[in-house]
Each structure stands twice: as C-alpha cells, then as structure tokens.
Amino acid sequence: MAASSRAQVLDLYRAMLRESKHFSAYNYRTYAVRRIRDAFRENKNVKDPIEIQALVNKAKRDLGVIRRQVHIGQLYSTDKLIIENQEKPRT
C-alpha cells in the first residue's frame, strides 16, 4: 500500500471511530466501534489498489451514514442506561 493511501485509510479509520463515539445510545456506540474495528482488521491484508480504493469509497459512504445517524440520534435522545452511569471506584 502506498504511503498516501495508508495515511488516507488511517485518517478515515480515526474519523469513523471518532464520529461513532458521538452516538447517544450506548448499544449503537459500542456496536459501531466494534464493527469498524472488525471491518478494518478484516481488510488489513488487502494489496490490490483497485480493491483498496473500493473499500475506501465504501468507508467514506459509511462515514456519511454514521454522521447522519448520530445527528438523528441526538434529535431523539433517551435516558442513559445503567451501565453508562456507573462511577469508577474511588481509591
């Protein structure tokens, strides 16, 4: 993979993770982070430049979907789950 495409993929990976952490719903947030990591790990050994470009284009479309869903989720927010309200133990 060329250095420029590697940097582009890493920037896209970081942007997707960063954006998915804005989901207001805990389950959506954890699913999105897990799915992004799994998808990038699954395709880390792809060498074909055409396939890499196709995967990058798909990831860009998915980033747009994540951004829209985060925005929609913020319009219709709900109460936090108990698992989200847990405080860390004091030491």
C-alpha positions as CSV (number, residue, x, y, z in Angstrom):
1,M,0.0,0.0,0.0
2,A,1.4,3.4,-0.9
3,A,2.2,5.8,1.9
4,S,-0.5,8.3,0.8
5,S,-3.3,5.6,0.6
6,R,-2.1,4.3,4.0
7,A,-2.4,7.7,5.5
8,Q,-5.8,8.2,3.9
9,V,-7.0,4.8,5.3
10,L,-5.8,5.7,8.8
11,D,-7.4,9.1,8.7
12,L,-10.6,7.5,7.6
13,Y,-10.4,4.9,10.4
14,R,-9.8,7.6,13.0
15,A,-12.6,9.7,11.7
16,M,-15.1,6.8,11.7
17,L,-14.1,5.9,15.3
18,R,-14.3,9.5,16.5
19,E,-17.7,10.0,14.9
20,S,-19.1,6.8,16.1
21,K,-18.3,7.7,19.7
22,H,-20.9,10.5,19.4
23,F,-23.8,8.1,19.3
24,S,-26.0,8.9,22.2
25,A,-27.2,5.3,22.6
26,Y,-24.7,3.1,24.3
27,N,-25.6,0.0,22.2
28,Y,-25.3,1.8,18.9
29,R,-22.0,3.4,20.1
30,T,-20.4,0.1,21.1
31,Y,-21.7,-1.8,18.1
32,A,-20.3,0.9,15.7
33,V,-16.9,0.9,17.3
34,R,-16.7,-2.9,17.3
35,R,-17.9,-3.1,13.7
36,I,-15.5,-0.5,12.4
37,R,-12.5,-2.2,14.1
38,D,-13.5,-5.6,12.8
39,A,-14.0,-4.4,9.3
40,F,-10.6,-2.7,9.1
41,R,-8.9,-5.7,10.7
42,E,-10.6,-8.0,8.2
43,N,-9.3,-6.0,5.3
44,K,-5.8,-5.1,6.6
45,N,-4.0,-7.5,4.3
46,V,-5.6,-6.4,1.0
47,K,-2.9,-5.5,-1.5
48,D,-4.9,-4.8,-4.7
49,P,-5.0,-1.0,-5.3
50,I,-8.4,-1.2,-7.0
51,E,-9.9,-3.2,-4.2
52,I,-8.3,-0.8,-1.6
53,Q,-9.9,2.2,-3.4
54,A,-13.3,0.4,-3.5
55,L,-13.0,-0.2,0.3
56,V,-12.0,3.4,0.9
57,N,-15.0,4.6,-1.1
58,K,-17.3,2.3,0.9
59,A,-15.8,3.5,4.1
60,K,-16.4,7.2,3.1
61,R,-20.1,6.4,2.4
62,D,-20.3,4.6,5.7
63,L,-18.8,7.6,7.5
64,G,-21.6,9.8,6.0
65,V,-24.1,7.3,7.2
66,I,-22.6,7.4,10.7
67,R,-22.7,11.2,10.7
68,R,-26.4,11.3,9.7
69,Q,-27.3,8.6,12.3
70,V,-25.5,10.4,15.0
71,H,-27.4,13.6,14.2
72,I,-30.7,11.8,14.1
73,G,-29.9,10.1,17.4
74,Q,-29.2,13.4,19.0
75,L,-32.6,14.7,17.9
76,Y,-34.4,11.8,19.7
77,S,-32.2,11.1,22.7
78,T,-33.2,8.8,25.5
79,D,-32.2,8.3,29.1
80,K,-28.8,6.8,29.7
81,L,-28.6,3.1,30.5
82,I,-27.5,1.9,34.0
83,I,-24.2,0.6,32.6
84,E,-23.3,4.2,31.4
85,N,-24.0,5.8,34.8
86,Q,-21.6,3.6,36.7
87,E,-19.0,5.6,38.6
88,K,-15.4,4.4,38.8
89,P,-14.5,3.2,42.3
90,R,-12.7,5.7,44.5
91,T,-9.2,4.8,45.5
